[in-house]
């Protein structure tokens, strides 16, 4: 099978595509993959590191207000369609799968106009603007949340597959990785982070909470984000010296393995984080980012809160007191932690890659009937 994968801008769009590529290369002999991404996106770094052929397209997003830059955006979009057509004609894919971001809009739209089967993969509980647009042209929509199908009434086919990233994380085994951070592997551990770059509001709340964590029957592993660590470095270093149940660093490079050995995740409710924790059966305290399109992180979080797998702290309600209270409510009541873990485990989709592969085979077969 020859597959073009396209998506970019954020890890939430890239990691599911890379997980599916890894599955196909490992399990389906003869698979050939080309990844098409944006010129300036994170995919330009991550895709070559994963050993996949990579081609880039220059484009930019639309401004929601009237802006002269939108004229350039339209010109780049038209140019990107020509570039996408050339890449598609050269590679001759059996199917094109888009995981979101502006670049997938150009590639998927062009592929659909050329009569090539296409699949939109939507990771969030609310689709982004690009995937809403593409849903009218794609052969099928693959979803990670069952309820998101309601946003695609005009789509030809909507199939719940889950997020391919989940399957990749589910195979991680327990280890002693927490000892690398000076923590006890036998103690309940909350991993707190605000995404790869960090979040100022979470940093401020953590600083307020530090004295209250001292002496708790659990431990904290906190990733501040590179851009915020220097600002709070002296506070973090003093806390680490005075407390044996906390470890703070700018960034955690092996986050999936760390989460596999944690008891609780505290942080934003992006699609990748949700895929990872449900695959691991990990409870969560979500602090949705208020700075995302359609407030989709809050809707992502509520999907888990409603099942009992997570608790919610709104960004405007976050401070040191609410953070500690939320963590205490999970760790200081053993039955709560157990019930949340069971609820999270029930949400994980372990065969998302197989489901997506089956959908791809199906729509390719339909083309040749």
C-alpha positions in Angstrom: 0.0 0.0 0.0 1.3 3.5 -0.9 0.2 6.1 1.6 0.7 9.9 1.8 0.4 11.2 5.3 -0.1 14.9 5.8 -0.6 17.0 8.9 1.4 19.5 11.0 1.8 22.5 13.0 1.5 20.8 16.4 2.4 17.5 17.9 -1.3 16.6 18.2 -1.5 16.5 14.4 1.9 14.8 13.9 2.2 12.1 16.5 -0.9 10.1 15.4 0.4 10.1 11.8 3.9 8.9 12.9 2.3 6.2 15.1 0.3 4.9 12.1 3.4 5.0 9.9 5.3 3.0 12.4 2.5 0.4 12.6 2.2 0.1 8.8 6.0 -0.3 8.3 6.2 -2.9 11.1 3.1 -4.9 10.2 2.1 -4.5 6.5 4.9 -5.7 4.2 5.5 -3.5 1.1 4.1 -0.3 2.7 5.5 2.9 1.2 4.9 6.2 2.9 5.5 9.8 2.0 4.9 12.5 4.6 4.0 16.0 3.4 4.2 18.8 5.9 4.6 22.6 6.2 7.9 24.3 5.7 8.0 25.8 9.2 6.1 23.2 11.2 7.4 20.9 13.9 6.9 18.0 11.4 10.0 19.2 9.6 12.0 18.0 12.6 10.0 15.0 13.8 9.3 13.2 10.5 12.9 12.9 9.3 13.9 11.8 12.8 11.3 9.0 12.5 13.1 7.9 9.3 10.3 8.8 6.9 10.6 10.5 3.5 9.5 14.2 3.9 8.4 16.9 1.5 7.3 20.4 2.5 4.8 22.9 1.3 4.8 26.7 2.0 1.6 28.1 3.4 0.1 30.0 6.3 -3.1 30.2 8.2 -6.0 32.6 7.7 -6.4 35.5 10.2 -9.9 35.5 11.7 -10.1 39.3 11.4 -9.7 41.3 8.2 -6.0 41.4 7.5 -3.8 42.2 4.5 -1.9 39.0 5.2 -4.9 37.0 4.1 -4.2 38.0 0.5 -0.8 36.3 0.8 -2.6 33.4 2.5 -4.8 32.9 -0.5 -1.9 33.2 -2.9 0.1 30.6 -1.0 -2.9 28.2 -0.8 -3.3 28.3 -4.6 0.5 27.8 -5.0 0.3 24.9 -2.5 -2.3 23.1 -4.5 0.1 23.0 -7.5 2.9 21.7 -5.3 0.6 19.1 -3.8 -0.5 18.0 -7.2 3.1 17.5 -8.3 4.0 15.5 -5.2 0.8 13.3 -5.5 1.4 12.6 -9.2 5.0 11.7 -8.5 4.3 9.4 -5.6 1.1 7.8 -6.9 -0.6 7.0 -3.6 -3.4 4.5 -3.0 -4.7 6.7 -0.2 -4.0 10.0 1.4 -4.6 10.4 5.2 -4.7 13.9 6.8 -4.4 14.4 10.5 -5.1 18.2 10.6 -3.3 21.5 10.2 -3.3 23.9 7.3 -0.9 21.7 5.2 -3.4 18.8 5.2 -6.0 21.1 3.8 -4.1 21.7 0.5 -2.9 18.1 0.1 -6.2 16.4 1.0 -8.3 18.8 -1.1 -6.0 18.3 -4.1 -6.0 14.5 -3.7 -9.8 14.4 -3.6 -10.0 16.5 -6.8 -7.7 13.9 -8.4 -10.0 11.0 -7.5 -7.7 9.5 -4.8 -9.3 8.0 -1.7 -8.8 10.3 1.3 -9.3 9.9 5.1 -9.5 12.8 7.5 -8.4 11.8 11.0 -9.9 14.0 13.7 -8.2 13.7 17.1 -10.3 16.2 19.1 -13.9 16.2 20.3 -14.5 19.3 18.2 -13.1 19.4 14.7 -10.8 22.2 13.6 -11.6 24.5 10.6 -9.4 22.6 8.2 -11.1 19.2 8.9 -14.6 20.7 8.8 -13.7 22.0 5.3 -12.2 18.7 4.2 -15.1 16.6 5.5 -17.2 17.6 2.5 -14.6 16.3 0.1 -13.0 13.3 1.9 -13.9 9.7 1.3 -14.1 8.9 5.0 -13.6 10.6 8.4 -11.9 8.7 11.2 -12.5 9.9 14.8 -11.0 9.6 18.2 -14.2 10.7 20.1 -17.5 9.0 19.2 -19.5 12.2 19.8 -17.5 14.2 17.2 -19.4 12.5 14.4 -22.3 15.0 15.0 -20.0 17.7 13.5 -19.8 15.9 10.2 -23.4 15.5 8.9 -22.4 15.9 5.3 -19.5 13.5 5.4 -19.8 10.3 3.2 -18.6 8.0 5.9 -17.6 8.5 9.6 -15.8 5.7 11.5 -14.7 5.6 15.1 -11.1 4.4 15.1 -9.5 6.0 18.1 -6.1 7.7 18.1 -3.1 5.7 16.7 -0.9 7.3 19.3 -2.7 5.4 22.0 -1.6 2.0 20.7 2.1 3.1 20.7 2.0 4.2 24.3 -0.1 1.2 25.6 2.9 -1.2 24.9 5.2 0.7 27.3 6.1 -1.4 30.4 6.7 -0.3 34.0 10.2 0.7 34.8 12.3 2.5 37.4 12.5 5.7 35.4 11.2 7.8 38.3 14.5 7.1 40.2 16.2 9.2 37.5 14.4 12.2 38.9 15.2 11.3 42.5 11.7 10.0 43.2 10.4 6.8 44.9 9.0 4.2 42.5 6.6 2.9 45.2 5.0 6.3 46.0 1.9 7.7 44.3 3.2 10.1 41.7 1.5 13.1 40.0 3.1 14.3 36.8 2.2 17.9 36.1 3.0 19.8 32.9 1.6 22.4 30.6 2.6 21.1 27.2 6.1 21.1 25.6 6.4 24.9 26.0 4.8 25.0 29.4 2.0 27.3 30.6 2.5 30.4 32.7 -0.8 30.0 34.7 0.2 26.4 35.7 3.7 27.6 36.7 2.2 30.3 38.9 -0.2 27.9 40.5 2.6 25.3 41.1 4.8 28.0 42.8 1.9 28.9 45.1 1.3 25.2 45.9 4.9 24.2 46.7 4.7 24.8 50.4 1.5 22.8 50.6 3.0 19.8 48.9 5.6 19.4 51.7 4.9 16.2 53.7 2.1 14.9 51.5 1.8 11.1 51.1 2.4 11.5 47.4 5.2 13.0 45.2 5.2 15.5 42.3 7.2 15.4 39.1 6.8 18.8 37.3 7.9 20.0 33.9 7.8 23.8 33.8 8.5 24.2 30.1 11.8 25.6 28.8 10.7 29.2 28.5 9.4 29.5 32.1 12.1 27.5 34.0 14.6 30.4 34.2 11.9 32.8 35.5 11.1 30.5 38.5 14.5 28.7 38.8 15.5 29.9 42.2 12.1 28.9 43.7 12.2 25.5 42.0 15.7 24.8 43.2 15.0 25.8 46.8 11.9 23.6 46.9 13.9 20.6 45.5 16.4 21.1 48.3 13.9 21.3 51.1 11.4 18.6 49.9 12.1 15.0 49.1 8.7 14.5 47.4 9.1 16.9 44.5 11.3 17.1 41.3 11.2 20.0 38.9 12.8 20.3 35.5 12.3 22.3 32.3 11.3 19.4 30.0 10.7 15.6 30.2 12.0 13.9 27.0 10.6 10.5 27.7 7.1 11.5 28.7 5.2 8.4 27.6 7.5 6.2 29.8 7.1 8.6 32.7 3.3 8.5 32.4 3.4 4.7 32.3 5.0 4.8 35.8 2.8 7.6 37.2 -0.4 7.5 39.2 -2.0 10.7 37.9 -1.5 13.2 35.1 -2.2 16.9 35.7 -2.2 19.3 32.7 -3.8 20.4 29.5 -6.3 18.3 27.7 -4.9 18.1 24.2 -5.8 15.1 22.0 -2.3 13.5 22.3 -2.4 13.7 26.1 -5.8 12.1 26.2 -4.8 9.3 23.9 -1.8 8.5 26.0 -3.4 8.5 29.4 -6.5 6.5 28.3 -4.2 3.9 26.7 -2.4 3.6 30.1 -5.5 3.7 32.2 -4.2 6.8 33.9 -6.5 9.2 35.8 -6.2 13.0 35.0 -6.8 16.4 36.4 -7.3 18.6 33.3 -6.6 22.3 33.1 -7.9 23.0 29.6 -6.1 25.8 27.6 -8.5 28.7 27.0 -6.4 29.8 24.0 -7.4 27.1 21.5 -9.9 27.0 18.6 -13.6 26.4 19.7 -12.5 25.8 23.3 -11.9 22.2 22.2 -9.7 21.3 25.1 -12.5 21.9 27.6 -14.8 19.7 25.5 -12.1 17.0 25.3 -11.7 17.2 29.1 -15.5 17.0 29.8 -15.7 13.8 27.7 -13.5 12.1 30.3 -14.9 14.0 33.3 -18.4 12.7 32.4 -17.1 9.1 32.5 -15.4 9.5 35.8 -11.9 9.2 34.4 -10.9 12.8 35.1 -11.4 16.0 37.2 -11.5 19.5 35.8 -10.0 22.8 36.9 -10.9 25.7 34.6 -7.9 27.9 33.8 -9.5 31.0 35.4 -10.1 29.0 38.7 -6.5 27.6 38.8 -4.3 28.6 41.8 -2.2 26.9 44.3 -5.1 26.1 46.6 -7.3 24.6 43.9 -4.4 22.6 42.5 -3.6 21.0 45.8 -7.2 20.3 46.7 -7.7 18.5 43.4 -4.7 16.3 43.8 -5.6 15.6 47.4 -9.1 14.5 46.3 -7.6 11.8 44.2 -4.6 10.6 46.3 -6.1 10.9 49.8 -9.1 8.7 48.9 -7.8 5.4 47.5 -11.2 4.4 46.2 -11.3 7.5 44.0 -7.9 6.8 42.4 -9.0 3.2 41.7 -12.4 4.2 40.2 -10.8 6.9 38.0 -8.1 4.4 36.8 -10.8 1.9 35.8 -12.8 4.5 34.0 -9.7 5.7 32.1 -8.8 2.2 31.1 -12.3 1.6 29.7 -11.8 4.6 27.3 -8.5 3.5 25.7 -8.6 2.1 22.1 -5.8 -0.4 21.8 -6.4 -1.3 18.1 -6.7 2.2 16.6 -4.0 1.6 14.0 -5.6 -1.6 12.8 -9.0 0.1 12.5 -7.4 2.9 10.5 -5.7 0.4 8.2 -8.9 -1.5 7.8 -10.7 1.7 6.8 -8.0 2.6 4.3 -8.2 -0.9 2.7 -12.0 -0.6 2.5 -12.1 2.8 0.7 -9.3 1.8 -1.7 -11.3 -1.4 -2.5 -14.4 0.7 -3.1 -12.6 2.7 -5.7 -11.7 -0.4 -7.7 -15.1 -2.1 -7.5 
